[in-house]
């Protein structure tokens, strides 16, 4: 499966994140559920991820969102 790369401005700098399309779709659904933009959701994850890499933190957030949707 090919990764899909997206770019965001986080904490005043541009960064790119590559995730599988299924993770992006889950994060988009979660953002819509919370009535916020995907960029806003990514910013929240970035701010609360601690030392975990952003890509890993986003995968975990998508997993949690998928589990709570069941």
N, CA, C and O atoms as a Maestro MAE file, in Angstrom:
{
 s_m_m2io_version
 :::
 2.0.0
}

f_m_ct {
 s_m_title
 :::
 protein
 m_atom[280] {
  # First column is atom index #
  i_m_mmod_type
  r_m_x_coord
  r_m_y_coord
  r_m_z_coord
  i_m_residue_number
  s_m_chain_name
  s_m_pdb_residue_name
  s_m_pdb_atom_name
  i_m_atomic_number
  :::
  1 25 0.850 -1.179 0.000 1 A "UNK " " N  " 7
  2 3 0.000 0.000 0.000 1 A "UNK " " CA " 6
  3 2 0.890 1.234 0.000 1 A "UNK " " C  " 6
  4 15 1.893 1.303 0.710 1 A "UNK " " O  " 8
  5 25 0.508 2.174 -0.790 2 A "UNK " " N  " 7
  6 3 1.281 3.406 -0.904 2 A "UNK " " CA " 6
  7 2 0.863 4.413 0.167 2 A "UNK " " C  " 6
  8 15 -0.323 4.571 0.457 2 A "UNK " " O  " 8
  9 25 1.848 5.088 0.746 3 A "UNK " " N  " 7
  10 3 1.579 6.119 1.734 3 A "UNK " " CA " 6
  11 2 1.135 7.403 1.042 3 A "UNK " " C  " 6
  12 15 1.571 7.707 -0.069 3 A "UNK " " O  " 8
  13 25 0.273 8.143 1.706 4 A "UNK " " N  " 7
  14 3 -0.186 9.426 1.200 4 A "UNK " " CA " 6
  15 2 0.429 10.511 2.076 4 A "UNK " " C  " 6
  16 15 0.277 10.494 3.297 4 A "UNK " " O  " 8
  17 25 1.122 11.448 1.446 5 A "UNK " " N  " 7
  18 3 1.815 12.511 2.172 5 A "UNK " " CA " 6
  19 2 0.973 13.781 2.184 5 A "UNK " " C  " 6
  20 15 0.407 14.177 1.166 5 A "UNK " " O  " 8
  21 25 0.900 14.410 3.350 6 A "UNK " " N  " 7
  22 3 0.211 15.698 3.490 6 A "UNK " " CA " 6
  23 2 1.110 16.634 4.279 6 A "UNK " " C  " 6
  24 15 1.903 16.194 5.111 6 A "UNK " " O  " 8
  25 25 0.980 17.932 4.012 7 A "UNK " " N  " 7
  26 3 1.784 18.941 4.699 7 A "UNK " " CA " 6
  27 2 0.888 19.829 5.554 7 A "UNK " " C  " 6
  28 15 -0.240 20.148 5.179 7 A "UNK " " O  " 8
  29 25 1.416 20.217 6.705 8 A "UNK " " N  " 7
  30 3 0.701 21.063 7.653 8 A "UNK " " CA " 6
  31 2 1.664 22.068 8.257 8 A "UNK " " C  " 6
  32 15 2.877 21.858 8.253 8 A "UNK " " O  " 8
  33 25 1.119 23.164 8.777 9 A "UNK " " N  " 7
  34 3 1.891 24.104 9.583 9 A "UNK " " CA " 6
  35 2 1.620 23.778 11.045 9 A "UNK " " C  " 6
  36 15 0.481 23.854 11.506 9 A "UNK " " O  " 8
  37 25 2.660 23.418 11.759 10 A "UNK " " N  " 7
  38 3 2.547 23.081 13.174 10 A "UNK " " CA " 6
  39 2 3.563 23.894 13.960 10 A "UNK " " C  " 6
  40 15 4.758 23.872 13.661 10 A "UNK " " O  " 8
  41 25 3.085 24.602 14.951 11 A "UNK " " N  " 7
  42 3 3.960 25.419 15.793 11 A "UNK " " CA " 6
  43 2 4.815 26.369 14.952 11 A "UNK " " C  " 6
  44 15 5.985 26.601 15.257 11 A "UNK " " O  " 8
  45 25 4.221 26.909 13.901 12 A "UNK " " N  " 7
  46 3 4.910 27.899 13.097 12 A "UNK " " CA " 6
  47 2 5.858 27.361 12.039 12 A "UNK " " C  " 6
  48 15 6.549 28.142 11.385 12 A "UNK " " O  " 8
  49 25 5.910 26.057 11.855 13 A "UNK " " N  " 7
  50 3 6.767 25.517 10.792 13 A "UNK " " CA " 6
  51 2 6.013 24.460 9.997 13 A "UNK " " C  " 6
  52 15 5.108 23.806 10.516 13 A "UNK " " O  " 8
  53 25 6.396 24.301 8.732 14 A "UNK " " N  " 7
  54 3 5.763 23.310 7.868 14 A "UNK " " CA " 6
  55 2 6.353 21.941 8.129 14 A "UNK " " C  " 6
  56 15 7.560 21.792 8.317 14 A "UNK " " O  " 8
  57 25 5.487 20.948 8.137 15 A "UNK " " N  " 7
  58 3 5.934 19.580 8.287 15 A "UNK " " CA " 6
  59 2 5.088 18.686 7.400 15 A "UNK " " C  " 6
  60 15 3.922 18.985 7.141 15 A "UNK " " O  " 8
  61 25 5.661 17.608 6.942 16 A "UNK " " N  " 7
  62 3 4.947 16.647 6.114 16 A "UNK " " CA " 6
  63 2 4.792 15.345 6.876 16 A "UNK " " C  " 6
  64 15 5.682 14.923 7.614 16 A "UNK " " O  " 8
  65 25 3.645 14.723 6.679 17 A "UNK " " N  " 7
  66 3 3.341 13.451 7.334 17 A "UNK " " CA " 6
  67 2 2.872 12.476 6.269 17 A "UNK " " C  " 6
  68 15 2.030 12.813 5.437 17 A "UNK " " O  " 8
  69 25 3.414 11.274 6.295 18 A "UNK " " N  " 7
  70 3 3.011 10.235 5.356 18 A "UNK " " CA " 6
  71 2 2.326 9.111 6.122 18 A "UNK " " C  " 6
  72 15 2.917 8.500 7.014 18 A "UNK " " O  " 8
  73 25 1.072 8.845 5.763 19 A "UNK " " N  " 7
  74 3 0.292 7.773 6.383 19 A "UNK " " CA " 6
  75 2 -0.442 6.990 5.297 19 A "UNK " " C  " 6
  76 15 -0.606 7.466 4.173 19 A "UNK " " O  " 8
  77 25 -0.870 5.806 5.645 20 A "UNK " " N  " 7
  78 3 -1.706 5.022 4.758 20 A "UNK " " CA " 6
  79 2 -3.047 5.744 4.578 20 A "UNK " " C  " 6
  80 15 -3.522 6.402 5.503 20 A "UNK " " O  " 8
  81 25 -3.658 5.624 3.397 21 A "UNK " " N  " 7
  82 3 -4.934 6.307 3.143 21 A "UNK " " CA " 6
  83 2 -6.019 5.983 4.170 21 A "UNK " " C  " 6
  84 15 -6.846 6.838 4.485 21 A "UNK " " O  " 8
  85 25 -6.022 4.772 4.687 22 A "UNK " " N  " 7
  86 3 -7.037 4.392 5.683 22 A "UNK " " CA " 6
  87 2 -6.900 5.199 6.970 22 A "UNK " " C  " 6
  88 15 -7.905 5.546 7.591 22 A "UNK " " O  " 8
  89 25 -5.679 5.498 7.374 23 A "UNK " " N  " 7
  90 3 -5.473 6.328 8.568 23 A "UNK " " CA " 6
  91 2 -5.950 7.754 8.311 23 A "UNK " " C  " 6
  92 15 -6.603 8.354 9.164 23 A "UNK " " O  " 8
  93 25 -5.620 8.305 7.122 24 A "UNK " " N  " 7
  94 3 -6.095 9.654 6.800 24 A "UNK " " CA " 6
  95 2 -7.617 9.696 6.811 24 A "UNK " " C  " 6
  96 15 -8.208 10.640 7.336 24 A "UNK " " O  " 8
  97 25 -8.253 8.680 6.237 25 A "UNK " " N  " 7
  98 3 -9.716 8.659 6.195 25 A "UNK " " CA " 6
  99 2 -10.300 8.631 7.604 25 A "UNK " " C  " 6
  100 15 -11.276 9.328 7.881 25 A "UNK " " O  " 8
  101 25 -9.724 7.845 8.482 26 A "UNK " " N  " 7
  102 3 -10.208 7.769 9.862 26 A "UNK " " CA " 6
  103 2 -10.007 9.091 10.584 26 A "UNK " " C  " 6
  104 15 -10.886 9.530 11.326 26 A "UNK " " O  " 8
  105 25 -8.861 9.731 10.375 27 A "UNK " " N  " 7
  106 3 -8.609 11.031 11.006 27 A "UNK " " CA " 6
  107 2 -9.559 12.100 10.459 27 A "UNK " " C  " 6
  108 15 -10.009 12.963 11.212 27 A "UNK " " O  " 8
  109 25 -9.868 12.054 9.167 28 A "UNK " " N  " 7
  110 3 -10.816 13.009 8.588 28 A "UNK " " CA " 6
  111 2 -12.206 12.828 9.190 28 A "UNK " " C  " 6
  112 15 -12.887 13.808 9.489 28 A "UNK " " O  " 8
  113 25 -12.624 11.588 9.367 29 A "UNK " " N  " 7
  114 3 -13.927 11.303 9.988 29 A "UNK " " CA " 6
  115 2 -13.941 11.809 11.421 29 A "UNK " " C  " 6
  116 15 -14.926 12.403 11.858 29 A "UNK " " O  " 8
  117 25 -12.861 11.581 12.154 30 A "UNK " " N  " 7
  118 3 -12.773 12.043 13.545 30 A "UNK " " CA " 6
  119 2 -12.820 13.562 13.617 30 A "UNK " " C  " 6
  120 15 -13.499 14.118 14.480 30 A "UNK " " O  " 8
  121 25 -12.114 14.235 12.728 31 A "UNK " " N  " 7
  122 3 -12.145 15.700 12.704 31 A "UNK " " CA " 6
  123 2 -13.558 16.202 12.415 31 A "UNK " " C  " 6
  124 15 -14.032 17.134 13.065 31 A "UNK " " O  " 8
  125 25 -14.224 15.595 11.454 32 A "UNK " " N  " 7
  126 3 -15.593 15.996 11.121 32 A "UNK " " CA " 6
  127 2 -16.540 15.730 12.289 32 A "UNK " " C  " 6
  128 15 -17.425 16.537 12.573 32 A "UNK " " O  " 8
  129 25 -16.353 14.610 12.954 33 A "UNK " " N  " 7
  130 3 -17.180 14.274 14.112 33 A "UNK " " CA " 6
  131 2 -17.045 15.328 15.200 33 A "UNK " " C  " 6
  132 15 -18.014 15.662 15.883 33 A "UNK " " O  " 8
  133 25 -15.827 15.850 15.354 34 A "UNK " " N  " 7
  134 3 -15.563 16.876 16.364 34 A "UNK " " CA " 6
  135 2 -15.826 18.294 15.838 34 A "UNK " " C  " 6
  136 15 -15.643 19.277 16.557 34 A "UNK " " O  " 8
  137 25 -16.256 18.382 14.581 35 A "UNK " " N  " 7
  138 3 -16.546 19.677 13.936 35 A "UNK " " CA " 6
  139 2 -15.345 20.615 13.937 35 A "UNK " " C  " 6
  140 15 -15.436 21.788 14.298 35 A "UNK " " O  " 8
  141 25 -14.218 20.050 13.521 36 A "UNK " " N  " 7
  142 3 -13.000 20.845 13.385 36 A "UNK " " CA " 6
  143 2 -12.278 20.422 12.120 36 A "UNK " " C  " 6
  144 15 -12.588 19.387 11.530 36 A "UNK " " O  " 8
  145 25 -11.330 21.216 11.717 37 A "UNK " " N  " 7
  146 3 -10.554 20.889 10.518 37 A "UNK " " CA " 6
  147 2 -9.561 19.773 10.826 37 A "UNK " " C  " 6
  148 15 -9.202 19.532 11.979 37 A "UNK " " O  " 8
  149 25 -9.132 19.106 9.768 38 A "UNK " " N  " 7
  150 3 -8.104 18.075 9.928 38 A "UNK " " CA " 6
  151 2 -6.835 18.709 10.488 38 A "UNK " " C  " 6
  152 15 -6.177 18.126 11.349 38 A "UNK " " O  " 8
  153 25 -6.492 19.898 10.003 39 A "UNK " " N  " 7
  154 3 -5.285 20.584 10.489 39 A "UNK " " CA " 6
  155 2 -5.374 20.857 11.986 39 A "UNK " " C  " 6
  156 15 -4.375 20.740 12.695 39 A "UNK " " O  " 8
  157 25 -6.548 21.217 12.468 40 A "UNK " " N  " 7
  158 3 -6.741 21.465 13.894 40 A "UNK " " CA " 6
  159 2 -6.550 20.180 14.703 40 A "UNK " " C  " 6
  160 15 -5.903 20.188 15.750 40 A "UNK " " O  " 8
  161 25 -7.111 19.095 14.217 41 A "UNK " " N  " 7
  162 3 -6.949 17.804 14.892 41 A "UNK " " CA " 6
  163 2 -5.478 17.400 14.925 41 A "UNK " " C  " 6
  164 15 -4.984 16.937 15.953 41 A "UNK " " O  " 8
  165 25 -4.776 17.572 13.807 42 A "UNK " " N  " 7
  166 3 -3.351 17.241 13.739 42 A "UNK " " CA " 6
  167 2 -2.578 18.097 14.733 42 A "UNK " " C  " 6
  168 15 -1.670 17.600 15.401 42 A "UNK " " O  " 8
  169 25 -2.924 19.374 14.839 43 A "UNK " " N  " 7
  170 3 -2.273 20.260 15.798 43 A "UNK " " CA " 6
  171 2 -2.467 19.799 17.225 43 A "UNK " " C  " 6
  172 15 -1.535 19.865 18.026 43 A "UNK " " O  " 8
  173 25 -3.668 19.330 17.564 44 A "UNK " " N  " 7
  174 3 -3.926 18.812 18.905 44 A "UNK " " CA " 6
  175 2 -3.073 17.583 19.200 44 A "UNK " " C  " 6
  176 15 -2.491 17.456 20.276 44 A "UNK " " O  " 8
  177 25 -3.013 16.689 18.230 45 A "UNK " " N  " 7
  178 3 -2.190 15.488 18.397 45 A "UNK " " CA " 6
  179 2 -0.726 15.884 18.563 45 A "UNK " " C  " 6
  180 15 -0.026 15.341 19.417 45 A "UNK " " O  " 8
  181 25 -0.271 16.817 17.756 46 A "UNK " " N  " 7
  182 3 1.118 17.276 17.841 46 A "UNK " " CA " 6
  183 2 1.414 17.852 19.225 46 A "UNK " " C  " 6
  184 15 2.462 17.567 19.805 46 A "UNK " " O  " 8
  185 25 0.507 18.650 19.748 47 A "UNK " " N  " 7
  186 3 0.724 19.310 21.036 47 A "UNK " " CA " 6
  187 2 0.735 18.328 22.213 47 A "UNK " " C  " 6
  188 15 1.326 18.610 23.255 47 A "UNK " " O  " 8
  189 25 0.084 17.188 22.043 48 A "UNK " " N  " 7
  190 3 -0.042 16.259 23.171 48 A "UNK " " CA " 6
  191 2 0.753 14.965 23.004 48 A "UNK " " C  " 6
  192 15 0.602 14.046 23.809 48 A "UNK " " O  " 8
  193 25 1.584 14.881 21.989 49 A "UNK " " N  " 7
  194 3 2.250 13.607 21.675 49 A "UNK " " CA " 6
  195 2 3.488 13.303 22.514 49 A "UNK " " C  " 6
  196 15 3.989 12.179 22.483 49 A "UNK " " O  " 8
  197 25 3.979 14.267 23.249 50 A "UNK " " N  " 7
  198 3 5.187 14.036 24.041 50 A "UNK " " CA " 6
  199 2 6.371 13.746 23.145 50 A "UNK " " C  " 6
  200 15 6.649 14.497 22.210 50 A "UNK " " O  " 8
  201 25 7.072 12.653 23.428 51 A "UNK " " N  " 7
  202 3 8.260 12.304 22.641 51 A "UNK " " CA " 6
  203 2 7.954 11.339 21.498 51 A "UNK " " C  " 6
  204 15 8.845 10.980 20.728 51 A "UNK " " O  " 8
  205 25 6.707 10.926 21.392 52 A "UNK " " N  " 7
  206 3 6.315 9.992 20.328 52 A "UNK " " CA " 6
  207 2 6.393 10.704 18.978 52 A "UNK " " C  " 6
  208 15 5.989 11.863 18.882 52 A "UNK " " O  " 8
  209 25 6.896 10.054 17.942 53 A "UNK " " N  " 7
  210 3 6.902 10.666 16.611 53 A "UNK " " CA " 6
  211 2 5.472 11.012 16.173 53 A "UNK " " C  " 6
  212 15 4.529 10.296 16.509 53 A "UNK " " O  " 8
  213 25 5.317 12.090 15.438 54 A "UNK " " N  " 7
  214 3 3.999 12.548 15.021 54 A "UNK " " CA " 6
  215 2 3.255 11.476 14.231 54 A "UNK " " C  " 6
  216 15 2.068 11.251 14.468 54 A "UNK " " O  " 8
  217 25 3.922 10.824 13.310 55 A "UNK " " N  " 7
  218 3 3.267 9.794 12.509 55 A "UNK " " CA " 6
  219 2 2.704 8.693 13.397 55 A "UNK " " C  " 6
  220 15 1.576 8.245 13.190 55 A "UNK " " O  " 8
  221 25 3.465 8.264 14.365 56 A "UNK " " N  " 7
  222 3 3.011 7.233 15.295 56 A "UNK " " CA " 6
  223 2 1.831 7.729 16.124 56 A "UNK " " C  " 6
  224 15 0.857 7.002 16.322 56 A "UNK " " O  " 8
  225 25 1.920 8.957 16.605 57 A "UNK " " N  " 7
  226 3 0.831 9.532 17.405 57 A "UNK " " CA " 6
  227 2 -0.453 9.630 16.582 57 A "UNK " " C  " 6
  228 15 -1.539 9.408 17.117 57 A "UNK " " O  " 8
  229 25 -0.351 9.951 15.317 58 A "UNK " " N  " 7
  230 3 -1.536 10.034 14.461 58 A "UNK " " CA " 6
  231 2 -2.146 8.658 14.216 58 A "UNK " " C  " 6
  232 15 -3.369 8.520 14.180 58 A "UNK " " O  " 8
  233 25 -1.310 7.647 14.048 59 A "UNK " " N  " 7
  234 3 -1.836 6.289 13.884 59 A "UNK " " CA " 6
  235 2 -2.576 5.842 15.138 59 A "UNK " " C  " 6
  236 15 -3.642 5.232 15.056 59 A "UNK " " O  " 8
  237 25 -2.004 6.150 16.300 60 A "UNK " " N  " 7
  238 3 -2.658 5.791 17.562 60 A "UNK " " CA " 6
  239 2 -3.981 6.543 17.699 60 A "UNK " " C  " 6
  240 15 -4.982 5.951 18.102 60 A "UNK " " O  " 8
  241 25 -4.002 7.828 17.375 61 A "UNK " " N  " 7
  242 3 -5.241 8.616 17.452 61 A "UNK " " CA " 6
  243 2 -6.307 8.031 16.535 61 A "UNK " " C  " 6
  244 15 -7.476 7.953 16.911 61 A "UNK " " O  " 8
  245 25 -5.910 7.622 15.338 62 A "UNK " " N  " 7
  246 3 -6.856 7.012 14.405 62 A "UNK " " CA " 6
  247 2 -7.379 5.695 14.962 62 A "UNK " " C  " 6
  248 15 -8.567 5.402 14.832 62 A "UNK " " O  " 8
  249 25 -6.528 4.911 15.568 63 A "UNK " " N  " 7
  250 3 -6.940 3.644 16.159 63 A "UNK " " CA " 6
  251 2 -7.935 3.864 17.286 63 A "UNK " " C  " 6
  252 15 -8.948 3.170 17.367 63 A "UNK " " O  " 8
  253 25 -7.652 4.824 18.152 64 A "UNK " " N  " 7
  254 3 -8.565 5.147 19.255 64 A "UNK " " CA " 6
  255 2 -9.906 5.622 18.701 64 A "UNK " " C  " 6
  256 15 -10.959 5.220 19.195 64 A "UNK " " O  " 8
  257 25 -9.871 6.468 17.686 65 A "UNK " " N  " 7
  258 3 -11.112 6.978 17.079 65 A "UNK " " CA " 6
  259 2 -11.917 5.835 16.479 65 A "UNK " " C  " 6
  260 15 -13.140 5.801 16.618 65 A "UNK " " O  " 8
  261 25 -11.253 4.907 15.818 66 A "UNK " " N  " 7
  262 3 -11.948 3.776 15.213 66 A "UNK " " CA " 6
  263 2 -12.565 2.883 16.277 66 A "UNK " " C  " 6
  264 15 -13.680 2.389 16.105 66 A "UNK " " O  " 8
  265 25 -11.857 2.676 17.361 67 A "UNK " " N  " 7
  266 3 -12.368 1.822 18.437 67 A "UNK " " CA " 6
  267 2 -13.583 2.444 19.121 67 A "UNK " " C  " 6
  268 15 -14.528 1.736 19.470 67 A "UNK " " O  " 8
  269 25 -13.564 3.744 19.311 68 A "UNK " " N  " 7
  270 3 -14.689 4.402 19.983 68 A "UNK " " CA " 6
  271 2 -15.895 4.527 19.069 68 A "UNK " " C  " 6
  272 15 -17.008 4.747 19.545 68 A "UNK " " O  " 8
  273 25 -15.692 4.390 17.762 69 A "UNK " " N  " 7
  274 3 -16.791 4.469 16.813 69 A "UNK " " CA " 6
  275 2 -17.557 3.149 16.714 69 A "UNK " " C  " 6
  276 15 -18.664 3.107 16.177 69 A "UNK " " O  " 8
  277 25 -16.976 2.099 17.220 70 A "UNK " " N  " 7
  278 3 -17.599 0.769 17.123 70 A "UNK " " CA " 6
  279 2 -18.759 0.654 18.082 70 A "UNK " " C  " 6
  280 15 -19.407 -0.391 18.145 70 A "UNK " " O  " 8
  :::
 }
 m_bond[279] {
  # First column is bond index #
  i_m_from
  i_m_to
  i_m_order
  :::
  1 1 2 1
  2 2 3 1
  3 3 4 2
  4 3 5 1
  5 5 6 1
  6 6 7 1
  7 7 8 2
  8 7 9 1
  9 9 10 1
  10 10 11 1
  11 11 12 2
  12 11 13 1
  13 13 14 1
  14 14 15 1
  15 15 16 2
  16 15 17 1
  17 17 18 1
  18 18 19 1
  19 19 20 2
  20 19 21 1
  21 21 22 1
  22 22 23 1
  23 23 24 2
  24 23 25 1
  25 25 26 1
  26 26 27 1
  27 27 28 2
  28 27 29 1
  29 29 30 1
  30 30 31 1
  31 31 32 2
  32 31 33 1
  33 33 34 1
  34 34 35 1
  35 35 36 2
  36 35 37 1
  37 37 38 1
  38 38 39 1
  39 39 40 2
  40 39 41 1
  41 41 42 1
  42 42 43 1
  43 43 44 2
  44 43 45 1
  45 45 46 1
  46 46 47 1
  47 47 48 2
  48 47 49 1
  49 49 50 1
  50 50 51 1
  51 51 52 2
  52 51 53 1
  53 53 54 1
  54 54 55 1
  55 55 56 2
  56 55 57 1
  57 57 58 1
  58 58 59 1
  59 59 60 2
  60 59 61 1
  61 61 62 1
  62 62 63 1
  63 63 64 2
  64 63 65 1
  65 65 66 1
  66 66 67 1
  67 67 68 2
  68 67 69 1
  69 69 70 1
  70 70 71 1
  71 71 72 2
  72 71 73 1
  73 73 74 1
  74 74 75 1
  75 75 76 2
  76 75 77 1
  77 77 78 1
  78 78 79 1
  79 79 80 2
  80 79 81 1
  81 81 82 1
  82 82 83 1
  83 83 84 2
  84 83 85 1
  85 85 86 1
  86 86 87 1
  87 87 88 2
  88 87 89 1
  89 89 90 1
  90 90 91 1
  91 91 92 2
  92 91 93 1
  93 93 94 1
  94 94 95 1
  95 95 96 2
  96 95 97 1
  97 97 98 1
  98 98 99 1
  99 99 100 2
  100 99 101 1
  101 101 102 1
  102 102 103 1
  103 103 104 2
  104 103 105 1
  105 105 106 1
  106 106 107 1
  107 107 108 2
  108 107 109 1
  109 109 110 1
  110 110 111 1
  111 111 112 2
  112 111 113 1
  113 113 114 1
  114 114 115 1
  115 115 116 2
  116 115 117 1
  117 117 118 1
  118 118 119 1
  119 119 120 2
  120 119 121 1
  121 121 122 1
  122 122 123 1
  123 123 124 2
  124 123 125 1
  125 125 126 1
  126 126 127 1
  127 127 128 2
  128 127 129 1
  129 129 130 1
  130 130 131 1
  131 131 132 2
  132 131 133 1
  133 133 134 1
  134 134 135 1
  135 135 136 2
  136 135 137 1
  137 137 138 1
  138 138 139 1
  139 139 140 2
  140 139 141 1
  141 141 142 1
  142 142 143 1
  143 143 144 2
  144 143 145 1
  145 145 146 1
  146 146 147 1
  147 147 148 2
  148 147 149 1
  149 149 150 1
  150 150 151 1
  151 151 152 2
  152 151 153 1
  153 153 154 1
  154 154 155 1
  155 155 156 2
  156 155 157 1
  157 157 158 1
  158 158 159 1
  159 159 160 2
  160 159 161 1
  161 161 162 1
  162 162 163 1
  163 163 164 2
  164 163 165 1
  165 165 166 1
  166 166 167 1
  167 167 168 2
  168 167 169 1
  169 169 170 1
  170 170 171 1
  171 171 172 2
  172 171 173 1
  173 173 174 1
  174 174 175 1
  175 175 176 2
  176 175 177 1
  177 177 178 1
  178 178 179 1
  179 179 180 2
  180 179 181 1
  181 181 182 1
  182 182 183 1
  183 183 184 2
  184 183 185 1
  185 185 186 1
  186 186 187 1
  187 187 188 2
  188 187 189 1
  189 189 190 1
  190 190 191 1
  191 191 192 2
  192 191 193 1
  193 193 194 1
  194 194 195 1
  195 195 196 2
  196 195 197 1
  197 197 198 1
  198 198 199 1
  199 199 200 2
  200 199 201 1
  201 201 202 1
  202 202 203 1
  203 203 204 2
  204 203 205 1
  205 205 206 1
  206 206 207 1
  207 207 208 2
  208 207 209 1
  209 209 210 1
  210 210 211 1
  211 211 212 2
  212 211 213 1
  213 213 214 1
  214 214 215 1
  215 215 216 2
  216 215 217 1
  217 217 218 1
  218 218 219 1
  219 219 220 2
  220 219 221 1
  221 221 222 1
  222 222 223 1
  223 223 224 2
  224 223 225 1
  225 225 226 1
  226 226 227 1
  227 227 228 2
  228 227 229 1
  229 229 230 1
  230 230 231 1
  231 231 232 2
  232 231 233 1
  233 233 234 1
  234 234 235 1
  235 235 236 2
  236 235 237 1
  237 237 238 1
  238 238 239 1
  239 239 240 2
  240 239 241 1
  241 241 242 1
  242 242 243 1
  243 243 244 2
  244 243 245 1
  245 245 246 1
  246 246 247 1
  247 247 248 2
  248 247 249 1
  249 249 250 1
  250 250 251 1
  251 251 252 2
  252 251 253 1
  253 253 254 1
  254 254 255 1
  255 255 256 2
  256 255 257 1
  257 257 258 1
  258 258 259 1
  259 259 260 2
  260 259 261 1
  261 261 262 1
  262 262 263 1
  263 263 264 2
  264 263 265 1
  265 265 266 1
  266 266 267 1
  267 267 268 2
  268 267 269 1
  269 269 270 1
  270 270 271 1
  271 271 272 2
  272 271 273 1
  273 273 274 1
  274 274 275 1
  275 275 276 2
  276 275 277 1
  277 277 278 1
  278 278 279 1
  279 279 280 2
  :::
 }
}
